[in-house]
């Protein structure tokens, strides 16, 4: 367990700022499992290869991840002054978001629940 006052512990934790360029999409209307199919395909690849993969991937999540990847590259170029040709996808993951619960009427007065899942997708880049 960490020693010190709670405010001191928080200050030390917040001092370690991650300087890697990243982009996050919150509340994406795609389930985590479906997003991970695309994210697994681009993890560890350089940016040009990853953009090629998501451009020609037929899945719906790939359109969302393509925009997210382009945003992360723009962040790296404009905010961090990095060279886009040397960037690669260091981390990419999808976390579970809230679930919208809907009801579908069924026969004989029954009702089935439909769960429309959401996810929070994050892409983190780095230079080689």
N, C-alpha and C positions, 0 to 999 in steps of 0.2 A: 504494500500500500504506500502511496506517495506521502511524503512528509511535508509539513508546512500548512499555512492557512489556505482556505479554499480559494480565496481571490488570487493568492500567489500561484497556486497550482493551475488555475485557469489562465493566468497571464503567461506562464511558461508554455502551456499547451498551445495558446493562440500565437505565441511568438514564432513557432515553427510553421512558417507560411510556405505552402506548396507553390513553387514558381513555374511549374510546368503548365503549358497552355492547355486549356480544356474547354469543353462546351457541354452543357447539360440541357436535356429536354425533360421537363416535368409534365406529368399527367398525359403521357402519350397513350392514345387509345389503341394499344396493342398489348397483348399479354407478354409477360416476361419470357415465357418459353419460346414464343414465336420471335421475339426480338433477339434472343440469344442465338438462334440459328444463324442469323446474319452477323452478329457480333463475333461469334466464334470463327467465322470465315475471314474476318479482317484483322483479328488480334495479332500483333507482331509484324504486320506487313508495312511496307513503306506507303506513304500517302497516295502516290499515283496508282499503285497496284490496288490499294483498298478502294479508291474511287472507281476504278474499273470494275471491281467485283460488285460493288453496290449498284452501279449504273445498270448492269445487265442481269442483276438478280431479280427474278419475277415476284418475290415476296413484297407485301405491302410495307413491312418494317424497313426494307432497304431504302425506300424513298425518304423516310424520316431520318434514317441514319446517314444518308448521303448529305442532306442539308446540314445535319449536325457536324459531320466531318468537315464540310466546307467552312462552317462557322469556326471550328477549332483551328483550322489552318489560317483563317483570316485573323483570329486572335493571336496566334503565334507570330504572324508576320507584322501586325500593326502594334500589338502591345509589348511583345517580347523582342522584336527585331530579329527573329530567327529566319533562316533560309528555308523556304518551303520545299526545296528539292532534297533537303537532308532530313526531313521529318519522317517519323514512323509512328504507328499506333502502339503506344506503350501499354495502355490499359483501356478496356472498354467493357462496361458491364451494365446490366439492367436490374434495378431494384423494384420490388413490388410497390405499387401505388394503391390508392383506394379502389374499391370495387363497387360499381353501380349495380344495384339489385333491381331486377325487373321481374314482372310476373307474366307468364304465358298461360292463357286459359286452355284447359284441356277438357276431355270428354267427361260427362257426368258430374259437372260442377267442380272438378278438381282444378288445381292451379300448380304449375311447375315454376320453380324459380330459375331465372336466367341471370347469370353473373357476367357482367361486362367488365373485364379486368383492364386496369391501367398500369403503366410502369413509368419509372423515372430512368431515362437512359443517359449515361455519361460516357464521354470519349476523352481520353487524356493522351496527348502527343508528347514526343520528346525528340531531341536531335541525335543523330548518329555521329 
